[in-house]
């Protein structure tokens, strides 16, 4: 399994339409269970932006289909 830091700056692409959703700026995790719950994606395409903002979307972990070296494919 990858570490949360490994997700940062990866491009996120929707499998349904091939659209680039943005870049991962953060992850939400349950440290007691040791699980990642979701990823935070900056819709603006900014690599370095505010983690909390209206241009960010939260993608639940169960919507992630494939994690590659450069991209993350999601089913949303």
C-alpha positions in Angstrom: 0.0 0.0 0.0 1.2 3.5 -0.7 1.8 6.1 1.9 -0.5 9.2 1.9 2.3 11.4 0.9 2.8 9.3 -2.2 -0.6 10.6 -3.5 0.2 14.3 -3.4 0.5 15.9 -6.7 -0.9 12.9 -8.7 -3.3 13.8 -11.4 -6.8 12.4 -10.9 -8.8 11.3 -13.9 -12.5 10.2 -14.1 -13.0 6.9 -15.8 -16.6 7.8 -16.8 -15.6 10.6 -19.2 -11.8 10.7 -19.2 -11.9 14.2 -17.7 -9.0 15.5 -15.6 -10.4 16.4 -12.2 -7.3 18.0 -10.8 -4.4 17.1 -8.5 -4.3 15.4 -5.1 -3.6 18.0 -2.4 -4.3 16.0 0.7 -5.8 12.7 2.1 -8.3 12.1 4.9 -7.3 9.1 7.1 -8.6 7.3 10.2 -5.4 6.9 12.2 -6.9 4.6 14.7 -7.8 2.1 12.0 -4.8 2.9 9.8 -7.0 3.5 6.7 -7.3 6.2 4.1 -10.9 7.4 3.9 -10.7 9.8 0.9 -8.5 12.0 -1.2 -8.8 15.8 -1.6 -8.5 17.0 -5.1 -7.9 20.6 -6.2 -10.3 21.1 -9.1 -8.3 24.1 -10.3 -5.3 22.0 -11.3 -3.1 23.8 -8.8 -0.4 21.6 -7.3 0.1 23.9 -4.3 -3.1 25.4 -3.1 -5.2 25.7 -0.1 -6.4 22.3 1.1 -9.6 23.8 2.4 -11.4 25.6 -0.4 -14.5 25.6 -2.6 -12.5 24.5 -5.6 -11.6 21.2 -3.9 -13.5 17.9 -4.1 -13.4 15.0 -1.8 -13.3 11.5 -3.4 -14.1 8.6 -1.2 -11.5 5.7 -1.1 -14.1 3.2 -2.6 -14.3 5.3 -5.7 -10.6 4.9 -6.5 -10.2 2.3 -9.2 -6.5 2.3 -10.0 -3.4 4.1 -8.5 -0.6 4.5 -11.0 2.8 6.0 -10.9 1.6 9.4 -12.1 -2.2 9.3 -12.1 -5.2 8.1 -10.0 -8.3 6.7 -11.9 -11.6 7.2 -10.1 -15.1 6.1 -10.9 -17.3 9.2 -10.2 
